[in-house]
Amino acid sequence: MPTEVVIIGLLALAGFLVGGVYTTWKTAKLLAVLLGLCALAAAGGAVAWWLSR
């Protein structure tokens, strides 16, 4: 699998998770925080993968 596909996939996952944070913030703050942490991990993984090339 090309490296670019993995990077784009991780960034798309991070964006999807950020959308979940936005949606759940008013009703379930703990879940929103957990989703935010997962989004940060996905974005950080994408950046780390990109820089390791």
Backbone torsions as a table, in degrees:
resi	resn	phi	psi	omega
1	MET	NA	130.3	179.3
2	PRO	-62.5	146.6	-178.5
3	THR	-59.9	-36.3	-178.0
4	GLU	-63.0	-34.3	-179.9
5	VAL	-65.2	-41.8	179.6
6	VAL	-64.9	-43.9	-179.2
7	ILE	-63.0	-46.6	179.6
8	ILE	-64.2	-39.2	178.2
9	GLY	-63.0	-42.8	178.5
10	LEU	-66.6	-38.7	177.5
11	LEU	-67.6	-37.5	176.5
12	ALA	-65.4	-40.7	176.7
13	LEU	-62.2	-41.7	178.1
14	ALA	-61.8	-42.8	178.0
15	GLY	-63.7	-41.0	177.2
16	PHE	-61.4	-42.4	179.6
17	LEU	-67.9	-36.1	176.4
18	VAL	-64.1	-37.8	174.3
19	GLY	-61.3	-38.0	175.4
20	GLY	-65.1	-37.5	176.4
21	VAL	-62.0	-46.7	-179.6
22	TYR	-60.7	-40.4	-177.0
23	THR	-71.7	-40.5	-173.0
24	THR	-92.4	-4.3	-172.5
25	TRP	-59.0	-41.5	-175.7
26	LYS	-73.2	-26.5	-174.0
27	THR	-105.2	-37.6	-175.0
28	ALA	-137.4	86.3	-175.0
29	LYS	-65.4	-36.9	179.7
30	LEU	-64.1	-44.4	177.1
31	LEU	-63.1	-39.1	178.8
32	ALA	-63.2	-40.3	178.5
33	VAL	-65.2	-42.5	178.6
34	LEU	-63.6	-42.1	176.4
35	LEU	-63.3	-38.5	177.5
36	GLY	-63.0	-40.3	177.8
37	LEU	-65.7	-39.4	176.7
38	CYS	-65.7	-37.3	177.6
39	ALA	-64.5	-42.2	177.3
40	LEU	-63.4	-38.7	178.6
41	ALA	-65.4	-42.2	179.9
42	ALA	-66.0	-44.0	178.7
43	ALA	-66.3	-40.9	177.1
44	GLY	-63.9	-38.2	176.6
45	GLY	-64.5	-39.4	178.2
46	ALA	-64.1	-43.4	179.6
47	VAL	-66.4	-42.7	179.2
48	ALA	-63.6	-40.9	179.2
49	TRP	-64.4	-40.0	-179.8
50	TRP	-66.3	-42.1	-177.8
51	LEU	-74.8	-20.5	-178.2
52	SER	-82.5	-3.4	-178.9
53	ARG	-69.0	NA	NA
